[in-house]
């Protein structure tokens, strides 16, 4: 299945930079994300016209917690759309 998210190919730093291929307002999505125990930065925080882009920091999470975080993120997106 084709992913609805375009992933960055970052090889440095501790952020993953992503974009929703089928436009989704990440500014609004970030406001309800804490209800799912996740957070991320919408790009509108830096550039107001990039509402479908966002970044996630992965340096502060253990590798064993990443699958659970992705499940929560998936549920957030599903419930939002």
C-alpha positions as CSV (number, residue, x, y, z in Angstrom):
1,X,0.0,0.0,0.0
2,X,1.3,3.5,-0.8
3,X,1.9,5.6,2.2
4,X,-0.1,8.9,2.6
5,X,3.1,10.4,4.1
6,X,6.2,11.5,2.2
7,X,9.2,10.8,4.4
8,X,12.5,12.7,4.4
9,X,15.7,10.8,3.9
10,X,17.5,12.6,6.7
11,X,20.9,11.1,7.6
12,X,21.7,13.5,10.3
13,X,20.2,15.3,13.2
14,X,17.3,14.0,15.3
15,X,14.3,15.1,13.3
16,X,12.2,13.3,10.8
17,X,10.7,15.8,8.3
18,X,7.4,14.6,6.8
19,X,4.6,15.8,4.5
20,X,1.1,14.5,4.0
21,X,0.7,13.8,0.3
22,X,-3.1,14.4,0.3
23,X,-3.1,17.7,2.1
24,X,-3.9,17.5,5.9
25,X,-3.8,20.5,8.2
26,X,-0.9,19.6,10.6
27,X,-1.5,22.8,12.6
28,X,-5.0,21.6,13.6
29,X,-3.8,18.1,13.9
30,X,-1.0,19.1,16.4
31,X,-3.6,20.7,18.7
32,X,-5.4,17.4,19.3
33,X,-2.2,15.2,19.2
34,X,-1.6,15.4,23.0
35,X,-4.9,13.6,23.6
36,X,-3.1,10.6,21.9
37,X,0.0,11.1,24.0
38,X,2.1,12.3,21.1
39,X,3.5,15.7,19.9
40,X,5.0,17.0,16.8
41,X,5.9,20.4,15.3
42,X,3.7,21.6,12.4
43,X,5.7,23.5,9.8
44,X,3.3,26.4,10.1
45,X,5.2,27.2,13.2
46,X,8.1,28.2,11.0
47,X,6.5,28.9,7.6
48,X,2.8,29.7,7.6
49,X,2.1,28.4,4.2
50,X,3.3,24.8,4.8
51,X,0.3,23.4,6.6
52,X,0.8,19.8,5.4
53,X,4.4,19.5,6.6
54,X,5.5,18.5,10.0
55,X,8.6,17.2,11.9
56,X,9.0,14.6,14.6
57,X,12.0,14.4,17.0
58,X,13.2,10.8,17.6
59,X,16.2,11.5,19.9
60,X,14.2,11.4,23.1
61,X,12.4,8.1,22.6
62,X,13.7,4.6,22.9
63,X,13.6,2.3,19.9
64,X,11.3,0.0,21.7
65,X,8.7,2.8,22.1
66,X,8.7,3.8,18.5
67,X,6.1,1.2,17.3
68,X,3.7,2.3,20.0
69,X,4.2,6.0,19.1
70,X,3.5,5.2,15.4
71,X,0.3,3.3,16.3
72,X,-0.9,6.3,18.3
73,X,0.0,8.7,15.4
74,X,-1.8,6.5,13.0
75,X,-4.9,6.5,15.2
76,X,-4.7,10.3,15.5
77,X,-4.7,10.7,11.7
78,X,-7.4,8.1,11.2
79,X,-9.7,9.7,13.8
80,X,-8.9,13.2,12.4
81,X,-9.8,12.4,8.9
